[in-house]
């Protein structure tokens, strides 16, 4: 049950990250866009960059705990 609650709390932050990354990639109004009209490559870039950023954030947190 705790996992479900943390997922609900994380969703707005992930949505914000997705929108921010899409804007950086030149996909304005990504949130309101019909994703079916985008290429798989365009959608994949957004998800790929999200994953990359989340991994970087986790690495920073882990290194802070180990060194801190």
Predicted model as a PDB file, atoms N, CA, C, CB and O in Angstrom, pLDDT in the B-factor column:
MODEL        1                                                                  
ATOM      1  N   UNK A   1       0.817  -1.194   0.000  1.00 47.00           N  
ATOM      2  CA  UNK A   1       0.000   0.000   0.000  1.00 47.00           C  
ATOM      3  C   UNK A   1       0.863   1.261   0.000  1.00 47.00           C  
ATOM      4  CB  UNK A   1      -0.931  -0.003   1.201  1.00 47.00           C  
ATOM      5  O   UNK A   1       0.494   2.244  -0.643  1.00 47.00           O  
ATOM      6  N   UNK A   2       1.997   1.264   0.699  1.00 52.00           N  
ATOM      7  CA  UNK A   2       2.886   2.421   0.718  1.00 52.00           C  
ATOM      8  C   UNK A   2       3.427   2.714  -0.668  1.00 52.00           C  
ATOM      9  CB  UNK A   2       4.036   2.195   1.690  1.00 52.00           C  
ATOM     10  O   UNK A   2       3.611   3.877  -1.027  1.00 52.00           O  
ATOM     11  N   UNK A   3       3.685   1.670  -1.455  1.00 56.00           N  
ATOM     12  CA  UNK A   3       4.188   1.863  -2.807  1.00 56.00           C  
ATOM     13  C   UNK A   3       3.151   2.591  -3.649  1.00 56.00           C  
ATOM     14  CB  UNK A   3       4.555   0.515  -3.450  1.00 56.00           C  
ATOM     15  O   UNK A   3       3.493   3.488  -4.419  1.00 56.00           O  
ATOM     16  N   UNK A   4       1.905   2.216  -3.509  1.00 57.00           N  
ATOM     17  CA  UNK A   4       0.843   2.852  -4.273  1.00 57.00           C  
ATOM     18  C   UNK A   4       0.754   4.334  -3.924  1.00 57.00           C  
ATOM     19  CB  UNK A   4      -0.500   2.157  -4.011  1.00 57.00           C  
ATOM     20  O   UNK A   4       0.595   5.169  -4.815  1.00 57.00           O  
ATOM     21  N   UNK A   5       0.853   4.669  -2.652  1.00 61.00           N  
ATOM     22  CA  UNK A   5       0.766   6.056  -2.215  1.00 61.00           C  
ATOM     23  C   UNK A   5       1.955   6.854  -2.741  1.00 61.00           C  
ATOM     24  CB  UNK A   5       0.702   6.137  -0.681  1.00 61.00           C  
ATOM     25  O   UNK A   5       1.774   7.986  -3.189  1.00 61.00           O  
ATOM     26  N   UNK A   6       3.152   6.302  -2.701  1.00 61.00           N  
ATOM     27  CA  UNK A   6       4.324   7.032  -3.189  1.00 61.00           C  
ATOM     28  C   UNK A   6       4.242   7.236  -4.697  1.00 61.00           C  
ATOM     29  CB  UNK A   6       5.618   6.283  -2.825  1.00 61.00           C  
ATOM     30  O   UNK A   6       4.718   8.251  -5.205  1.00 61.00           O  
ATOM     31  N   UNK A   7       3.644   6.286  -5.426  1.00 65.00           N  
ATOM     32  CA  UNK A   7       3.469   6.458  -6.861  1.00 65.00           C  
ATOM     33  C   UNK A   7       2.520   7.608  -7.158  1.00 65.00           C  
ATOM     34  CB  UNK A   7       2.952   5.171  -7.495  1.00 65.00           C  
ATOM     35  O   UNK A   7       2.740   8.363  -8.105  1.00 65.00           O  
ATOM     36  N   UNK A   8       1.475   7.750  -6.365  1.00 72.00           N  
ATOM     37  CA  UNK A   8       0.516   8.829  -6.556  1.00 72.00           C  
ATOM     38  C   UNK A   8       1.204  10.169  -6.300  1.00 72.00           C  
ATOM     39  CB  UNK A   8      -0.710   8.652  -5.621  1.00 72.00           C  
ATOM     40  O   UNK A   8       0.949  11.136  -7.018  1.00 72.00           O  
ATOM     41  N   UNK A   9       2.064  10.242  -5.297  1.00 81.00           N  
ATOM     42  CA  UNK A   9       2.771  11.479  -4.977  1.00 81.00           C  
ATOM     43  C   UNK A   9       3.830  11.808  -6.020  1.00 81.00           C  
ATOM     44  CB  UNK A   9       3.413  11.377  -3.603  1.00 81.00           C  
ATOM     45  O   UNK A   9       4.133  12.982  -6.230  1.00 81.00           O  
ATOM     46  N   UNK A  10       4.395  10.812  -6.672  1.00 88.00           N  
ATOM     47  CA  UNK A  10       5.458  11.031  -7.653  1.00 88.00           C  
ATOM     48  C   UNK A  10       4.907  11.407  -9.024  1.00 88.00           C  
ATOM     49  CB  UNK A  10       6.320   9.789  -7.773  1.00 88.00           C  
ATOM     50  O   UNK A  10       5.622  12.012  -9.822  1.00 88.00           O  
ATOM     51  N   UNK A  11       3.675  11.071  -9.311  1.00 90.00           N  
ATOM     52  CA  UNK A  11       3.119  11.302 -10.655  1.00 90.00           C  
ATOM     53  C   UNK A  11       3.180  12.762 -11.095  1.00 90.00           C  
ATOM     54  CB  UNK A  11       1.685  10.834 -10.699  1.00 90.00           C  
ATOM     55  O   UNK A  11       3.607  13.020 -12.220  1.00 90.00           O  
ATOM     56  N   UNK A  12       2.777  13.734 -10.272  1.00 92.00           N  
ATOM     57  CA  UNK A  12       2.877  15.128 -10.728  1.00 92.00           C  
ATOM     58  C   UNK A  12       4.318  15.547 -11.025  1.00 92.00           C  
ATOM     59  CB  UNK A  12       2.283  16.060  -9.680  1.00 92.00           C  
ATOM     60  O   UNK A  12       4.562  16.282 -11.981  1.00 92.00           O  
ATOM     61  N   UNK A  13       5.262  15.090 -10.222  1.00 92.00           N  
ATOM     62  CA  UNK A  13       6.669  15.436 -10.454  1.00 92.00           C  
ATOM     63  C   UNK A  13       7.166  14.817 -11.757  1.00 92.00           C  
ATOM     64  CB  UNK A  13       7.546  14.967  -9.275  1.00 92.00           C  
ATOM     65  O   UNK A  13       7.905  15.459 -12.503  1.00 92.00           O  
ATOM     66  N   UNK A  14       6.770  13.586 -12.034  1.00 92.00           N  
ATOM     67  CA  UNK A  14       7.177  12.939 -13.288  1.00 92.00           C  
ATOM     68  C   UNK A  14       6.522  13.609 -14.490  1.00 92.00           C  
ATOM     69  CB  UNK A  14       6.819  11.446 -13.262  1.00 92.00           C  
ATOM     70  O   UNK A  14       7.149  13.762 -15.538  1.00 92.00           O  
ATOM     71  N   UNK A  15       5.271  14.004 -14.340  1.00 91.00           N  
ATOM     72  CA  UNK A  15       4.589  14.721 -15.423  1.00 91.00           C  
ATOM     73  C   UNK A  15       5.281  16.051 -15.714  1.00 91.00           C  
ATOM     74  CB  UNK A  15       3.109  14.962 -15.064  1.00 91.00           C  
ATOM     75  O   UNK A  15       5.439  16.433 -16.874  1.00 91.00           O  
ATOM     76  N   UNK A  16       5.693  16.753 -14.658  1.00 93.00           N  
ATOM     77  CA  UNK A  16       6.413  18.016 -14.843  1.00 93.00           C  
ATOM     78  C   UNK A  16       7.746  17.778 -15.539  1.00 93.00           C  
ATOM     79  CB  UNK A  16       6.638  18.713 -13.491  1.00 93.00           C  
ATOM     80  O   UNK A  16       8.135  18.541 -16.423  1.00 93.00           O  
ATOM     81  N   UNK A  17       8.446  16.717 -15.139  1.00 94.00           N  
ATOM     82  CA  UNK A  17       9.724  16.389 -15.764  1.00 94.00           C  
ATOM     83  C   UNK A  17       9.513  16.065 -17.244  1.00 94.00           C  
ATOM     84  CB  UNK A  17      10.398  15.199 -15.038  1.00 94.00           C  
ATOM     85  O   UNK A  17      10.289  16.502 -18.094  1.00 94.00           O  
ATOM     86  N   UNK A  18       8.478  15.308 -17.546  1.00 93.00           N  
ATOM     87  CA  UNK A  18       8.173  14.928 -18.929  1.00 93.00           C  
ATOM     88  C   UNK A  18       7.919  16.174 -19.780  1.00 93.00           C  
ATOM     89  CB  UNK A  18       6.944  13.985 -18.977  1.00 93.00           C  
ATOM     90  O   UNK A  18       8.432  16.282 -20.893  1.00 93.00           O  
ATOM     91  N   UNK A  19       7.132  17.110 -19.258  1.00 93.00           N  
ATOM     92  CA  UNK A  19       6.829  18.334 -19.984  1.00 93.00           C  
ATOM     93  C   UNK A  19       8.083  19.173 -20.184  1.00 93.00           C  
ATOM     94  CB  UNK A  19       5.768  19.142 -19.245  1.00 93.00           C  
ATOM     95  O   UNK A  19       8.305  19.715 -21.267  1.00 93.00           O  
ATOM     96  N   UNK A  20       8.900  19.279 -19.146  1.00 94.00           N  
ATOM     97  CA  UNK A  20      10.138  20.052 -19.223  1.00 94.00           C  
ATOM     98  C   UNK A  20      11.077  19.481 -20.285  1.00 94.00           C  
ATOM     99  CB  UNK A  20      10.838  20.076 -17.856  1.00 94.00           C  
ATOM    100  O   UNK A  20      11.642  20.227 -21.085  1.00 94.00           O  
ATOM    101  N   UNK A  21      11.240  18.175 -20.291  1.00 94.00           N  
ATOM    102  CA  UNK A  21      12.124  17.522 -21.259  1.00 94.00           C  
ATOM    103  C   UNK A  21      11.567  17.671 -22.667  1.00 94.00           C  
ATOM    104  CB  UNK A  21      12.308  16.031 -20.912  1.00 94.00           C  
ATOM    105  O   UNK A  21      12.322  17.940 -23.602  1.00 94.00           O  
ATOM    106  N   UNK A  22      10.269  17.503 -22.833  1.00 93.00           N  
ATOM    107  CA  UNK A  22       9.654  17.661 -24.158  1.00 93.00           C  
ATOM    108  C   UNK A  22       9.879  19.072 -24.683  1.00 93.00           C  
ATOM    109  CB  UNK A  22       8.141  17.351 -24.100  1.00 93.00           C  
ATOM    110  O   UNK A  22      10.165  19.254 -25.867  1.00 93.00           O  
ATOM    111  N   UNK A  23       9.754  20.066 -23.819  1.00 93.00           N  
ATOM    112  CA  UNK A  23      10.001  21.447 -24.233  1.00 93.00           C  
ATOM    113  C   UNK A  23      11.450  21.640 -24.649  1.00 93.00           C  
ATOM    114  CB  UNK A  23       9.645  22.418 -23.104  1.00 93.00           C  
ATOM    115  O   UNK A  23      11.727  22.317 -25.639  1.00 93.00           O  
ATOM    116  N   UNK A  24      12.381  21.047 -23.897  1.00 93.00           N  
ATOM    117  CA  UNK A  24      13.795  21.133 -24.245  1.00 93.00           C  
ATOM    118  C   UNK A  24      14.075  20.489 -25.596  1.00 93.00           C  
ATOM    119  CB  UNK A  24      14.645  20.472 -23.167  1.00 93.00           C  
ATOM    120  O   UNK A  24      14.977  20.913 -26.318  1.00 93.00           O  
ATOM    121  N   UNK A  25      13.302  19.468 -25.935  1.00 91.00           N  
ATOM    122  CA  UNK A  25      13.481  18.775 -27.212  1.00 91.00           C  
ATOM    123  C   UNK A  25      12.694  19.441 -28.353  1.00 91.00           C  
ATOM    124  CB  UNK A  25      13.052  17.317 -27.072  1.00 91.00           C  
ATOM    125  O   UNK A  25      12.695  18.954 -29.483  1.00 91.00           O  
ATOM    126  N   UNK A  26      12.035  20.542 -28.047  1.00 91.00           N  
ATOM    127  CA  UNK A  26      11.304  21.275 -29.079  1.00 91.00           C  
ATOM    128  C   UNK A  26       9.895  20.782 -29.328  1.00 91.00           C  
ATOM    129  CB  UNK A  26      12.053  21.217 -30.341  1.00 91.00           C  
ATOM    130  O   UNK A  26       9.301  21.101 -30.358  1.00 91.00           O  
ATOM    131  N   UNK A  27       9.353  20.014 -28.407  1.00 90.00           N  
ATOM    132  CA  UNK A  27       7.981  19.508 -28.535  1.00 90.00           C  
ATOM    133  C   UNK A  27       7.051  20.347 -27.651  1.00 90.00           C  
ATOM    134  CB  UNK A  27       7.903  17.990 -28.142  1.00 90.00           C  
ATOM    135  O   UNK A  27       6.621  19.902 -26.587  1.00 90.00           O  
ATOM    136  N   UNK A  28       6.754  21.550 -28.103  1.00 85.00           N  
ATOM    137  CA  UNK A  28       5.903  22.453 -27.332  1.00 85.00           C  
ATOM    138  C   UNK A  28       4.502  21.864 -27.192  1.00 85.00           C  
ATOM    139  CB  UNK A  28       5.838  23.845 -27.998  1.00 85.00           C  
ATOM    140  O   UNK A  28       4.040  21.149 -28.081  1.00 85.00           O  
ATOM    141  N   UNK A  29       3.834  22.154 -26.099  1.00 87.00           N  
ATOM    142  CA  UNK A  29       2.484  21.654 -25.798  1.00 87.00           C  
ATOM    143  C   UNK A  29       2.419  20.132 -25.779  1.00 87.00           C  
ATOM    144  CB  UNK A  29       1.490  22.189 -26.817  1.00 87.00           C  
ATOM    145  O   UNK A  29       1.402  19.551 -26.156  1.00 87.00           O  
ATOM    146  N   UNK A  30       3.479  19.492 -25.350  1.00 87.00           N  
ATOM    147  CA  UNK A  30       3.533  18.025 -25.317  1.00 87.00           C  
ATOM    148  C   UNK A  30       2.416  17.452 -24.452  1.00 87.00           C  
ATOM    149  CB  UNK A  30       4.895  17.551 -24.794  1.00 87.00           C  
ATOM    150  O   UNK A  30       1.847  16.410 -24.779  1.00 87.00           O  
ATOM    151  N   UNK A  31       2.106  18.120 -23.366  1.00 84.00           N  
ATOM    152  CA  UNK A  31       1.093  17.636 -22.437  1.00 84.00           C  
ATOM    153  C   UNK A  31      -0.277  17.530 -23.111  1.00 84.00           C  
ATOM    154  CB  UNK A  31       1.010  18.558 -21.220  1.00 84.00           C  
ATOM    155  O   UNK A  31      -1.025  16.589 -22.847  1.00 84.00           O  
ATOM    156  N   UNK A  32      -0.608  18.492 -23.981  1.00 87.00           N  
ATOM    157  CA  UNK A  32      -1.919  18.524 -24.630  1.00 87.00           C  
ATOM    158  C   UNK A  32      -1.911  17.876 -26.012  1.00 87.00           C  
ATOM    159  CB  UNK A  32      -2.398  19.951 -24.746  1.00 87.00           C  
ATOM    160  O   UNK A  32      -2.950  17.781 -26.663  1.00 87.00           O  
ATOM    161  N   UNK A  33      -0.763  17.442 -26.445  1.00 86.00           N  
ATOM    162  CA  UNK A  33      -0.585  16.893 -27.792  1.00 86.00           C  
ATOM    163  C   UNK A  33      -1.108  15.458 -27.882  1.00 86.00           C  
ATOM    164  CB  UNK A  33       0.896  16.938 -28.192  1.00 86.00           C  
ATOM    165  O   UNK A  33      -1.039  14.698 -26.916  1.00 86.00           O  
ATOM    166  N   UNK A  34      -1.627  15.104 -29.046  1.00 87.00           N  
ATOM    167  CA  UNK A  34      -2.005  13.716 -29.303  1.00 87.00           C  
ATOM    168  C   UNK A  34      -0.724  12.937 -29.584  1.00 87.00           C  
ATOM    169  CB  UNK A  34      -3.022  13.603 -30.506  1.00 87.00           C  
ATOM    170  O   UNK A  34      -0.122  13.086 -30.647  1.00 87.00           O  
ATOM    171  N   UNK A  35      -0.312  12.111 -28.632  1.00 84.00           N  
ATOM    172  CA  UNK A  35       0.969  11.399 -28.750  1.00 84.00           C  
ATOM    173  C   UNK A  35       0.972  10.432 -29.926  1.00 84.00           C  
ATOM    174  CB  UNK A  35       1.273  10.639 -27.460  1.00 84.00           C  
ATOM    175  O   UNK A  35       2.039  10.030 -30.392  1.00 84.00           O  
ATOM    176  N   UNK A  36      -0.206  10.055 -30.412  1.00 87.00           N  
ATOM    177  CA  UNK A  36      -0.304   9.163 -31.556  1.00 87.00           C  
ATOM    178  C   UNK A  36       0.154   9.806 -32.848  1.00 87.00           C  
ATOM    179  CB  UNK A  36      -1.708   8.689 -31.708  1.00 87.00           C  
ATOM    180  O   UNK A  36       0.473   9.112 -33.814  1.00 87.00           O  
ATOM    181  N   UNK A  37       0.191  11.140 -32.872  1.00 88.00           N  
ATOM    182  CA  UNK A  37       0.652  11.855 -34.058  1.00 88.00           C  
ATOM    183  C   UNK A  37       2.160  12.062 -34.074  1.00 88.00           C  
ATOM    184  CB  UNK A  37      -0.037  13.188 -34.151  1.00 88.00           C  
ATOM    185  O   UNK A  37       2.712  12.541 -35.064  1.00 88.00           O  
ATOM    186  N   UNK A  38       2.829  11.702 -32.979  1.00 87.00           N  
ATOM    187  CA  UNK A  38       4.283  11.827 -32.917  1.00 87.00           C  
ATOM    188  C   UNK A  38       4.921  10.526 -33.381  1.00 87.00           C  
ATOM    189  CB  UNK A  38       4.751  12.185 -31.483  1.00 87.00           C  
ATOM    190  O   UNK A  38       4.308   9.461 -33.319  1.00 87.00           O  
ATOM    191  N   UNK A  39       6.141  10.629 -33.838  1.00 90.00           N  
ATOM    192  CA  UNK A  39       6.853   9.417 -34.225  1.00 90.00           C  
ATOM    193  C   UNK A  39       7.295   8.668 -32.976  1.00 90.00           C  
ATOM    194  CB  UNK A  39       8.071   9.752 -35.122  1.00 90.00           C  
ATOM    195  O   UNK A  39       7.369   9.238 -31.887  1.00 90.00           O  
ATOM    196  N   UNK A  40       7.583   7.398 -33.149  1.00 92.00           N  
ATOM    197  CA  UNK A  40       8.093   6.600 -32.032  1.00 92.00           C  
ATOM    198  C   UNK A  40       9.407   7.188 -31.532  1.00 92.00           C  
ATOM    199  CB  UNK A  40       8.288   5.121 -32.455  1.00 92.00           C  
ATOM    200  O   UNK A  40       9.701   7.154 -30.337  1.00 92.00           O  
ATOM    201  N   UNK A  41      10.186   7.723 -32.451  1.00 92.00           N  
ATOM    202  CA  UNK A  41      11.468   8.327 -32.078  1.00 92.00           C  
ATOM    203  C   UNK A  41      11.251   9.527 -31.161  1.00 92.00           C  
ATOM    204  CB  UNK A  41      12.252   8.752 -33.335  1.00 92.00           C  
ATOM    205  O   UNK A  41      11.952   9.674 -30.160  1.00 92.00           O  
ATOM    206  N   UNK A  42      10.285  10.389 -31.494  1.00 90.00           N  
ATOM    207  CA  UNK A  42      10.019  11.569 -30.674  1.00 90.00           C  
ATOM    208  C   UNK A  42       9.546  11.163 -29.282  1.00 90.00           C  
ATOM    209  CB  UNK A  42       8.971  12.470 -31.349  1.00 90.00           C  
ATOM    210  O   UNK A  42      10.034  11.688 -28.282  1.00 90.00           O  
ATOM    211  N   UNK A  43       8.602  10.234 -29.212  1.00 89.00           N  
ATOM    212  CA  UNK A  43       8.126   9.764 -27.912  1.00 89.00           C  
ATOM    213  C   UNK A  43       9.233   9.054 -27.152  1.00 89.00           C  
ATOM    214  CB  UNK A  43       6.927   8.830 -28.084  1.00 89.00           C  
ATOM    215  O   UNK A  43       9.340   9.183 -25.932  1.00 89.00           O  
ATOM    216  N   UNK A  44      10.054   8.306 -27.870  1.00 93.00           N  
ATOM    217  CA  UNK A  44      11.148   7.583 -27.231  1.00 93.00           C  
ATOM    218  C   UNK A  44      12.190   8.501 -26.649  1.00 93.00           C  
ATOM    219  CB  UNK A  44      11.792   6.659 -28.207  1.00 93.00           C  
ATOM    220  O   UNK A  44      12.753   8.214 -25.593  1.00 93.00           O  
ATOM    221  N   UNK A  45      12.461   9.618 -27.333  1.00 94.00           N  
ATOM    222  CA  UNK A  45      13.425  10.581 -26.799  1.00 94.00           C  
ATOM    223  C   UNK A  45      12.981  11.111 -25.447  1.00 94.00           C  
ATOM    224  CB  UNK A  45      13.618  11.738 -27.774  1.00 94.00           C  
ATOM    225  O   UNK A  45      13.785  11.226 -24.522  1.00 94.00           O  
ATOM    226  N   UNK A  46      11.703  11.431 -25.334  1.00 94.00           N  
ATOM    227  CA  UNK A  46      11.195  11.973 -24.073  1.00 94.00           C  
ATOM    228  C   UNK A  46      11.378  10.941 -22.957  1.00 94.00           C  
ATOM    229  CB  UNK A  46       9.697  12.374 -24.207  1.00 94.00           C  
ATOM    230  O   UNK A  46      11.903  11.267 -21.892  1.00 94.00           O  
ATOM    231  N   UNK A  47      10.953   9.712 -23.194  1.00 94.00           N  
ATOM    232  CA  UNK A  47      11.100   8.670 -22.182  1.00 94.00           C  
ATOM    233  C   UNK A  47      12.550   8.354 -21.882  1.00 94.00           C  
ATOM    234  CB  UNK A  47      10.395   7.419 -22.622  1.00 94.00           C  
ATOM    235  O   UNK A  47      12.912   8.118 -20.730  1.00 94.00           O  
ATOM    236  N   UNK A  48      13.381   8.348 -22.907  1.00 96.00           N  
ATOM    237  CA  UNK A  48      14.804   8.063 -22.717  1.00 96.00           C  
ATOM    238  C   UNK A  48      15.500   9.118 -21.883  1.00 96.00           C  
ATOM    239  CB  UNK A  48      15.493   7.945 -24.051  1.00 96.00           C  
ATOM    240  O   UNK A  48      16.286   8.799 -20.991  1.00 96.00           O  
ATOM    241  N   UNK A  49      15.208  10.382 -22.176  1.00 96.00           N  
ATOM    242  CA  UNK A  49      15.823  11.457 -21.405  1.00 96.00           C  
ATOM    243  C   UNK A  49      15.303  11.480 -19.974  1.00 96.00           C  
ATOM    244  CB  UNK A  49      15.566  12.802 -22.075  1.00 96.00           C  
ATOM    245  O   UNK A  49      16.040  11.821 -19.049  1.00 96.00           O  
ATOM    246  N   UNK A  50      14.029  11.117 -19.789  1.00 96.00           N  
ATOM    247  CA  UNK A  50      13.497  11.019 -18.418  1.00 96.00           C  
ATOM    248  C   UNK A  50      14.266   9.958 -17.638  1.00 96.00           C  
ATOM    249  CB  UNK A  50      11.976  10.682 -18.434  1.00 96.00           C  
ATOM    250  O   UNK A  50      14.664  10.179 -16.494  1.00 96.00           O  
ATOM    251  N   UNK A  51      14.465   8.817 -18.263  1.00 97.00           N  
ATOM    252  CA  UNK A  51      15.198   7.729 -17.603  1.00 97.00           C  
ATOM    253  C   UNK A  51      16.609   8.158 -17.274  1.00 97.00           C  
ATOM    254  CB  UNK A  51      15.225   6.475 -18.484  1.00 97.00           C  
ATOM    255  O   UNK A  51      17.102   7.903 -16.175  1.00 97.00           O  
ATOM    256  N   UNK A  52      17.262   8.810 -18.221  1.00 97.00           N  
ATOM    257  CA  UNK A  52      18.635   9.277 -18.007  1.00 97.00           C  
ATOM    258  C   UNK A  52      18.699  10.226 -16.810  1.00 97.00           C  
ATOM    259  CB  UNK A  52      19.172   9.978 -19.273  1.00 97.00           C  
ATOM    260  O   UNK A  52      19.586  10.105 -15.965  1.00 97.00           O  
ATOM    261  N   UNK A  53      17.756  11.172 -16.742  1.00 96.00           N  
ATOM    262  CA  UNK A  53      17.744  12.127 -15.631  1.00 96.00           C  
ATOM    263  C   UNK A  53      17.456  11.456 -14.295  1.00 96.00           C  
ATOM    264  CB  UNK A  53      16.716  13.208 -15.887  1.00 96.00           C  
ATOM    265  O   UNK A  53      18.060  11.798 -13.278  1.00 96.00           O  
ATOM    266  N   UNK A  54      16.526  10.497 -14.300  1.00 95.00           N  
ATOM    267  CA  UNK A  54      16.199   9.797 -13.055  1.00 95.00           C  
ATOM    268  C   UNK A  54      17.384   8.981 -12.558  1.00 95.00           C  
ATOM    269  CB  UNK A  54      14.984   8.886 -13.255  1.00 95.00           C  
ATOM    270  O   UNK A  54      17.623   8.907 -11.353  1.00 95.00           O  
ATOM    271  N   UNK A  55      18.125   8.368 -13.474  1.00 96.00           N  
ATOM    272  CA  UNK A  55      19.323   7.611 -13.089  1.00 96.00           C  
ATOM    273  C   UNK A  55      20.375   8.559 -12.512  1.00 96.00           C  
ATOM    274  CB  UNK A  55      19.902   6.836 -14.308  1.00 96.00           C  
ATOM    275  O   UNK A  55      21.005   8.248 -11.502  1.00 96.00           O  
ATOM    276  N   UNK A  56      20.564   9.711 -13.150  1.00 94.00           N  
ATOM    277  CA  UNK A  56      21.521  10.694 -12.652  1.00 94.00           C  
ATOM    278  C   UNK A  56      21.139  11.167 -11.250  1.00 94.00           C  
ATOM    279  CB  UNK A  56      21.604  11.890 -13.610  1.00 94.00           C  
ATOM    280  O   UNK A  56      22.000  11.306 -10.381  1.00 94.00           O  
ATOM    281  N   UNK A  57      19.850  11.411 -11.035  1.00 91.00           N  
ATOM    282  CA  UNK A  57      19.385  11.843  -9.717  1.00 91.00           C  
ATOM    283  C   UNK A  57      19.635  10.761  -8.670  1.00 91.00           C  
ATOM    284  CB  UNK A  57      17.892  12.197  -9.765  1.00 91.00           C  
ATOM    285  O   UNK A  57      20.065  11.061  -7.557  1.00 91.00           O  
ATOM    286  N   UNK A  58      19.369   9.512  -9.022  1.00 93.00           N  
ATOM    287  CA  UNK A  58      19.587   8.406  -8.088  1.00 93.00           C  
ATOM    288  C   UNK A  58      21.073   8.249  -7.768  1.00 93.00           C  
ATOM    289  CB  UNK A  58      19.028   7.095  -8.668  1.00 93.00           C  
ATOM    290  O   UNK A  58      21.446   8.004  -6.620  1.00 93.00           O  
ATOM    291  N   UNK A  59      21.920   8.391  -8.797  1.00 93.00           N  
ATOM    292  CA  UNK A  59      23.363   8.288  -8.566  1.00 93.00           C  
ATOM    293  C   UNK A  59      23.850   9.380  -7.625  1.00 93.00           C  
ATOM    294  CB  UNK A  59      24.122   8.365  -9.890  1.00 93.00           C  
ATOM    295  O   UNK A  59      24.688   9.132  -6.758  1.00 93.00           O  
ATOM    296  N   UNK A  60      23.321  10.597  -7.798  1.00 91.00           N  
ATOM    297  CA  UNK A  60      23.719  11.690  -6.923  1.00 91.00           C  
ATOM    298  C   UNK A  60      23.283  11.436  -5.486  1.00 91.00           C  
ATOM    299  CB  UNK A  60      23.136  13.005  -7.421  1.00 91.00           C  
ATOM    300  O   UNK A  60      24.029  11.700  -4.543  1.00 91.00           O  
ATOM    301  N   UNK A  61      22.074  10.922  -5.331  1.00 90.00           N  
ATOM    302  CA  UNK A  61      21.585  10.621  -3.986  1.00 90.00           C  
ATOM    303  C   UNK A  61      22.404   9.519  -3.329  1.00 90.00           C  
ATOM    304  CB  UNK A  61      20.116  10.216  -4.035  1.00 90.00           C  
ATOM    305  O   UNK A  61      22.744   9.605  -2.149  1.00 90.00           O  
ATOM    306  N   UNK A  62      22.715   8.491  -4.097  1.00 91.00           N  
ATOM    307  CA  UNK A  62      23.487   7.380  -3.554  1.00 91.00           C  
ATOM    308  C   UNK A  62      24.908   7.802  -3.203  1.00 91.00           C  
ATOM    309  CB  UNK A  62      23.517   6.229  -4.545  1.00 91.00           C  
ATOM    310  O   UNK A  62      25.440   7.395  -2.170  1.00 91.00           O  
ATOM    311  N   UNK A  63      25.517   8.606  -4.049  1.00 89.00           N  
ATOM    312  CA  UNK A  63      26.883   9.053  -3.752  1.00 89.00           C  
ATOM    313  C   UNK A  63      26.896   9.977  -2.550  1.00 89.00           C  
ATOM    314  CB  UNK A  63      27.497   9.763  -4.966  1.00 89.00           C  
ATOM    315  O   UNK A  63      27.869   9.989  -1.796  1.00 89.00           O  
ATOM    316  N   UNK A  64      25.846  10.745  -2.356  1.00 83.00           N  
ATOM    317  CA  UNK A  64      25.742  11.603  -1.189  1.00 83.00           C  
ATOM    318  C   UNK A  64      25.615  10.804   0.091  1.00 83.00           C  
ATOM    319  CB  UNK A  64      24.568  12.531  -1.330  1.00 83.00           C  
ATOM    320  O   UNK A  64      26.154  11.198   1.125  1.00 83.00           O  
ATOM    321  N   UNK A  65      24.910   9.687   0.035  1.00 69.00           N  
ATOM    322  CA  UNK A  65      24.752   8.831   1.220  1.00 69.00           C  
ATOM    323  C   UNK A  65      26.044   8.096   1.548  1.00 69.00           C  
ATOM    324  CB  UNK A  65      23.620   7.819   1.003  1.00 69.00           C  
ATOM    325  O   UNK A  65      26.405   7.941   2.714  1.00 69.00           O  
ATOM    326  N   UNK A  66      26.731   7.648   0.514  1.00 58.00           N  
ATOM    327  CA  UNK A  66      27.973   6.907   0.731  1.00 58.00           C  
ATOM    328  C   UNK A  66      29.044   7.837   1.252  1.00 58.00           C  
ATOM    329  CB  UNK A  66      28.442   6.224  -0.563  1.00 58.00           C  
ATOM    330  O   UNK A  66      29.774   7.486   2.178  1.00 58.00           O  
ATOM    331  N   UNK A  67      29.149   9.024   0.668  1.00 51.00           N  
ATOM    332  CA  UNK A  67      30.195   9.981   1.053  1.00 51.00           C  
ATOM    333  C   UNK A  67      29.795  10.836   2.248  1.00 51.00           C  
ATOM    334  CB  UNK A  67      30.530  10.880  -0.120  1.00 51.00           C  
ATOM    335  O   UNK A  67      30.657  11.400   2.922  1.00 51.00           O  
ATOM    336  N   UNK A  68      28.491  10.939   2.516  1.00 47.00           N  
ATOM    337  CA  UNK A  68      28.009  11.856   3.551  1.00 47.00           C  
ATOM    338  C   UNK A  68      27.964  11.327   4.896  1.00 47.00           C  
ATOM    339  CB  UNK A  68      26.721  12.312   3.238  1.00 47.00           C  
ATOM    340  O   UNK A  68      27.570  12.033   5.825  1.00 47.00           O  
TER     341      UNK A  68                                                      
ENDMDL                                                                          
END                                                                             
